[in-house]
Amino acid sequence: MNIRKVSLAFMAFAMAFSLSAYDFISGNLAYKINADGQSVTVTSLGSGNSQYGYPSSLTGNLKIPVALAEGGKTYTVTAIDDYAFYNCSGLTNVKLPSSLKSIGNYAFYGCSGLTDVIIPASVEAIGNYTFYGCSSISSITVGKGVKRIGVSTFIGCAAITSVTWNVVNLANQVMGS
């Protein structure tokens, strides 16, 4: 067995595990309760990687709530998990909550139907390959709280015509100015 086959097998196992690990479902999204017991991370039920048999079922507009109640307790949404919306090519718009602090690696990878991205000012970190291959995105707005943008985050976003950076130092770092 060569190293490539081992790597692909491990990646399939890791994705299967991360896509099925959640504490509760609300609407069409699954959530994991964070260590603080007060906040949650979004992990989608609709993300898909057809190569491994995961269908991409989320379509249209999606609004992620700022907070939600479950089991008599209210949780604040503070993160989007790695691979949460992987290959959800039918998503056209995602409204991110003002409570969000981080967006994971590959979170919107391959969401070719997304047309614009507005990162709220509350977000501090955007992971690697987060919007990779989102070929319909024409407009990006990066909120003033962003301190880190991962590698290849907007690669393959060929339709971009407008980028608004609300953090000058970060824009200079990312754009090489």
ABEGO torsion letter per residue (X at the ends): XBAAAAAAAAAAAAAAAAAABBABBBEABBBBBBAAGABBBBBBAABBBAAAGBBBABBEBBBBBABBBBGGBBBBBABBBBGAABGBAABABBBBBAABABBBBGAABGBAABABBBBBAABABBBBGAABGBAABABBBBBAABABBBBGAABGBAABABBBBABAAAAAAAAGX
